[in-house]
Amino acid sequence: MHFEAFRGRDVSEALSLVRAAYGGDAVIGGTRVVTGAGTDGPFVEVKAAAPGAADATRTARRTAPAPKAVPFRPPSVSSRSGAPRPPPPPTPHPLDGEIASLRALLDQMMSTKKPRERAQALLGAAGFEGPLVRELASAPLASQERDGVLAELRLRLRGTLRVVGCRLQSSGPVIVTCVGPTGSGKTTTLAKLAAKAKFELGRTVHVISLDTFRVGAIEQMKKFADLMDIPFSVAGDVASFEDALLEHDADVVLVDTPSRAPSDGASLARLHGCLAIARERAQTEVLLVVPSYLRTNDVERLAAGYASCAPSAIILTKIDEAERLGGAVGGAVRTGLPLAYLSAGPRVPEDLSTAELDLADIALPGRA
């Protein structure tokens, strides 16, 4: 059976490549650390094969310690208490030995690294990339232990993050527009903002949808608006958008935009026209909606694509769906835009919180 080699900066990165190629049931054939000359630095190599290959599985199992057999004993009754004895422990899974070996290898690698290398590895495992990793890990670290290194990295990350509150409770009327890519959660996020403005801040709200392209988009937003008893309008062009603004005198106007690529000139021109009208009438906030599973360069490219809309802050969405947040958080830092809200889940409005939560703790958890 052919085993393919997967290489990463550490065990976590190598295993993530294995899972991406073969899924969680991949057969692990062996693991080694490569530190020889002529390489770009020490790396971990994991050999793996597709699941379901019996011969490959047998080969992999021979590399792991054989599990001890646990004889079956039927439940018996204690002569003293009369209570049944607990059943015997379950037989260990054949891969438990390999998993334990990988964990031990990871701990061994981390213990032998210099503090700066350890910091870079922890940041990389959390999804952080590029210049931000070098920036956060460059200064000397006081601690030699993993938890201490993480604590120092969180402190430095807090110093780079910018957080701002959305102007939902400003003194005068405000128009908030959400822009972002397909599937980023703009409509649900807008519904959460509407609920927060009306029920938590006591403001009058009007929702306008520019999304006449996506099938079911208007129905979805209208359902949210009806449930919250909020006026809802649809605008297919700049003129109808201006009419919708004049139709309802609300403290907060929330604008849902179509999920069109920034390269779509006609759609972008219509959005620019609507934003120009909005800025003439009230304070205007443009929020860039960014899914948390994006990598750093994806966030930077997204921000560049919507730069002509002059976004004032970022909302990180789908936090509950992202395995690692470092890429998106690092991308937000690189764009220079502050974070306004964090969204994690479909509930309206419970799953929306201000970015004043300790995002450094979320992005750099205890076990990176």
Steps between C-alpha positions, in 0.01 A plus 500: 500500500638844406543750783522869417722734703345815648734767639424784737671735738364292787285193561175696500568651157608166350190324636275775365641426152433130554139570602450725198624226265354184654259608775499414868529122440835518321751222569817635664810310390773686687619834633845657511671832565734620223775735614784423258702747297366620170146550632314822574497412867370218719168358388277205576428235239195277542444209263134421442274305266132499415269320745363152423826338387543196719862432413596864568315490830688187607831661408413811700391300801834319518668836570281566806518322836264205508202560727478275801218250482232547764330171587124506527360444847126476553355735760506351847350601833714622787463287812506809721276758334297295256572763232599381152863546408570746218551351153860460375652801321454514122772359277726782373460603136790380281588861411514622861870416517576700187304801626685489832831477312413805290405699809823401672696598189331840492578563867859388444543734203355793690725438801818505289419817307630840589234737640479694173459181295244377751306825466505474120379139518213591734396790277518281190291228665234765578490607133707819515716563194759726344643821641269502803657175625846652475380819667335322794788256552794734437544655845666290772263287707535492878342155540642166389178304559218451252231669711729794572586542132128495411424760766768735362378448143142583602622819663682603183203408282272721711736787429458456124120458493278803446144481630222750437131514582248523218306828504160339549440722800635824357324825587350543151377270223751251360505283188688170535590302187644148506724395210688176444535181297247227429428284802655739750174533696407860413124452515502316834747752642277787388203335672704476821591869476134587444393304808776656710406852389129455564479278808822584685545867408135596450556663160266505202632288213442478124654224283571547128615214279706560186539124448269439204740242352516209746202264493306522826705791639207743515270237653756418768554863600128578486428209734750637752347848470143371542595303811648815656219726370750717310422685172663327202570639151660368180709727278601389152685820410626827644170685444292239683757496780458874546121459499527228766707730722234771474215257563589422864651735757707258710786542747691211343484394135661164425592422139547143372717481188532231231780245516666610179871494432677838527595450134130524403506859375125553461417366848780700659391819322147459633636446851720811471198703390294381796784573743536852358129562564531355850796720591307810392216419740659361818804356672595192303679189616625236252579169668712240318365154586788250516456123558738387775632204303677721241878521490692822547563571131132426421389765751750751359379432146137532610566834671681626189206398281254700712736791571302727267203462740717641782417237765537635852520172693491121471251245630647152545230240433469120524745482790337173605580348157871590495756254633761776534442877515857618455471554125193724519614686812843554346335618180296755693820629661671523162214701344519760776121485543362471854271217611142592587316171563553125529234260376489132597180314418157553340302632798365855468630703678662280768790384280630852436739663746719807497865448414589630845503135610853370550563393142863422587380219729271365227762516225780359720333236718673312776571205274600660170 
